[in-house]
């Protein structure tokens, strides 16, 4: 992809991806067989996940997640996604993980994080890709569960767990209900992001920014419903973790051509490209870059700017950022 003088792919960076959402249908069937789980009803006639509506997506996602039951499962699925993504050019990825998915199966937080750390080490050794993790609470669960989730970061800090966020149905509960959880996470040294401006409109972005000292907004695609908010995001350089294919599949925008990514980029917002739940939305990080480039007429230098944007606002340490930026600059020097 986007290759000229050399055969190395364009360096890609991803900041918004849910770990269970990376499981391709074939791997889901393998995990289901491993644990004798019935996944009947979540696949279409072509063997892909049913995602015709947002409710279809939620049903498929939740049922598939029941087949992920052990640390070995998480090791396998994380390795499968990032080994492929690295070969497509991914040099750095952050991924959301939530104890809410592992607690029902008796996986302790410590065991979960140690497994994720082990697979990140293996991926970096074998493919050079750096993976870091964002501890995530779920908005449609009780706010006290968000507090208990954040406290894991206090009790078991880990260098590969670099952020804290909130996912789930943003039409439920106000961000103010989760202030305590975010304060605990920030006190534990984690960077902060929050899903907003996807299922709900621009007002949800304002609510999240008002409730938490956020460093990024997860999605934010509907910010353009409020032109003053767009100007504020540009002026304050608040990064958006945009996920175009996801937005199209679940109906947030009608088509890739209608997606505001290109407008946001040209208006000076700090935008990044992400897959969200790639296995469900017929995408991967390479295809996200390709689709946006083609649809919104972005050049290779534009795409390198998007990768640099993502590095600049990543939650990793400064030395890692510097190494990633050198990799991007070296690619530009050798391949443009």
Buried (B, 14 or more C-beta within 10 A) or exposed (E): BBEEEEEEBBBBBBBBBBBBBBBBBEBBBBBBEBEEBEBEEBBEEEEBBBBEEBEBBEBBBEBBBBBBBBBEBBBBBBBBBBBBBBEBBBBBBBBBBBBBBBBEEEBBBEBBBBBBBBBBEBBBEEBEBBBBBBBBBBBEBEBEBBBBBBBBBEEBEBEBBBBBBBBBBBEEBEBEBBBBBBBBBBEBEBBBBBBBBBBBBBBBBBBBBEBBEBBBBBBBBBBBEBEEBBEBBBEEEBBBBBBBBBBBBBEBBEEBEEBBBBEBBEBEBBBBBBBBBBBBBEBBBBBBBBBBBEBBEBEBEBBBBBBBBBBBBBBBEEEBBEBBBEBBEEBBEEBE
